[in-house]
């Protein structure tokens, strides 16, 4: 059982990356001009903007639904690893390289706080 404080802290920590992923995925899904320039500037063809946005939003939806949150976190970890690699390859600045890492850390941190089944997998000691 998770305390109410941990549960709500976990929900808030989880909401931050979810909102970010919805924003980024949504703007690619809608093919917003500036976002498309950024996407193609990273070396991705414009034809992959919508499919990758759908993938990102689907994984985010799995993360938001409590019964599939761990699966969503695992899939988003892979997705964000690809984003990190893309930014490294494109020579992006340190902020853009570390942003997917931070998003992933917030995803897992929030999930850890709100999901007691994860505690035996990563026992943090007081």
C-alpha positions, 0 to 999 in steps of 0.5 A: 500500500502506498501512502496518500502523500507518495501517491499524490507526489507520484501523480504530480511527478507523472503528470509533468512528463505526460503533459510534455509528451502530449504536447510534443506528440500532439504538435507532430500529429497536427504537423505544426510548421515549426515542429516539422522544421525541428523534426526534419532538422534532426534528420527524420523524414517528414513522412514519419512525423505522424507515425512517430507521434501516434506511437508516442501518444499510444505509449503515453496512453498506456502509461496513464492507464494504471493497469498498463502503466508499467508497460507504458513506462517500458515502451516510453523508455525505449522511445526516449532512448531513441530521442536521446540518440537522435539528439546526440547524432544531430549534435543538439545542445546539452539541454535537448540531449538531456531532456528525454533523459529527464522525462524518463526519470520523471516517468519512472520516479512518479510511477515508483512513488504511486505503484507499490509493486515496483518497490521490491524491484528497486528497494530504496533504503532509509 
